[in-house]
Amino acid sequence: MDLNKLFFKHQIALMRAAGAGKSVQRASLHVCADAIASRIVDIQRRNGAFAGALIPAAQL
């Protein structure tokens, strides 16, 4: 999967978390967003394009 698709999925997970009514749903979506962010960072590092770690979703 390319980085653009991962960034898109990450953003969607964050938006869904922001709109989640229940804290359990929000936490689950934050975990999903963080997992996607980890994949993004791994791909960037492997390609020598590391731009820094992404902020954990729960801190946004």
N, C-alpha and C positions, 0 to 999 in steps of 0.2 A: 504494500500500500504506500502511495506517495505521501509526502509531507502535507500537501494541501488538503488531502482527504482527512488526514489525522487532525490537522488544525480545525477543520470543519466539524468533525465529530466531537472534538474537545469543546468547541464553542457551543455546540448544541447541548451537550451534557451540562455545561455551566448554566445555560439559559433555562433548561428544564429544572435544574436544581433550584434556581432562583424563584421559579414559579411553583415549586412543589409545596403543597399544603401541609404535608406531614413531615416531621423532622426525620423519620425513618427513611422516607423516600429521598429527601434532600441528602442525607448522609450516604445513601446508596449511590446516588448520582455523583456525589463528590468523589467517592471511591473510583467510580468509572472514569471520571475526568482525570483523576490523578494517574490512573493506569495508562490512559492515552498519553498524558503528558510524559510519563516515563518512556513510552515508546518513541515519542518525538525526540526526546533528549538522547536516547540511545542511537537513533538514526543519525542525528546531527553529529554526535561524537565519532561514530564510525566513518563518517564522510568528511571529517576535519572541519566541520562548520558549526562547532558548538557555540551557541549564543547565550548560554547561561541557563540555569535551571528555571523551570516555571514555578510560580507560586502555588503552593497546595490550595486546592479548591476551597477548603473550609476557611481559609484566611481571606478570601475575597469578600 
